[in-house]
Amino acid sequence: MGYVKYSTMALAVLFIAGCSSPEPPPPAKEPPPPAKTVFDPLKAQVDRAREVQKTVDEGAERTRKEVENQERP
């Protein structure tokens, strides 16, 4: 019975020692920039279209305010 006790304890210690890492992993560096995809040109076009829409909306709002100011006496 003594051998079973000691061999079980030895296996447990060896298992714990075998699973532990010898040194901590190196600190994480900055993530690499995302790789270019086939969707990048399409995404750029959508962004440009949003900027144009924003400009058009601002111009329409200015025109609407000017018309309202002219209508009121």
N, C-alpha and C positions, 0 to 999 in steps of 0.2 A: 504494500500500500504506500510506502514511503516514496517509491520511485514514481508512482503516478502523480503524487502531490508535487514533487519537485519538477517533474517533466512538464506538468501543466503550468506551473509557475514560470518555468524557463521559456516555454512557448509564448506565454502572454507577454513577457518582457521582450522577447525577440520580435514579436508582432508589433508592439508599440514602438520599439526602436526602429524597425524597418519601415514603418509608415510615416515617421517624422521626417521632415525635410532637413538637410544638413545646414542650409543657410537660407535666410529670407530671400524672397524674389527681389530683383532690382526694382527701384521705384519706377512708376509708370512715366513714360515720356509723353510729350504732346502727341495727340492722335494725328496720324497723317492726314493731309487734306483729302477730301473725297475725290475719288477718281471721276474723270469726265464720263458722262453717259450720253446716249443718243438723244436723251430728252433735254439736254442743256439748251440747244438752240430754241426749242419750243418753249421752254420755261422763260427764256430771255424775251421772246416775242410776247408772251402773256404779261410779263412785268412791264414791258414798254406800253402795251395796250392799256394796262391799268393806270399808268402815269398819264397817258393821253386822255383817258376818261376823266381822271381827276381834274386835269386842266380844263376840259370841256365843261365839267360840272361847275367849276369855279367861275368860268366865264358866263354860264347861264344864270348863276346866282347873282352875279354883278348886274347883268342885264335886267333881271327880274326886279331887283331893288331899284334900279334907275327908273324903270317904267312905273313902279309903284310911287316913287317920289314925284314923278311928273304928273301923275293922275290926281294926286291930292293938291287942292288949292292952297 
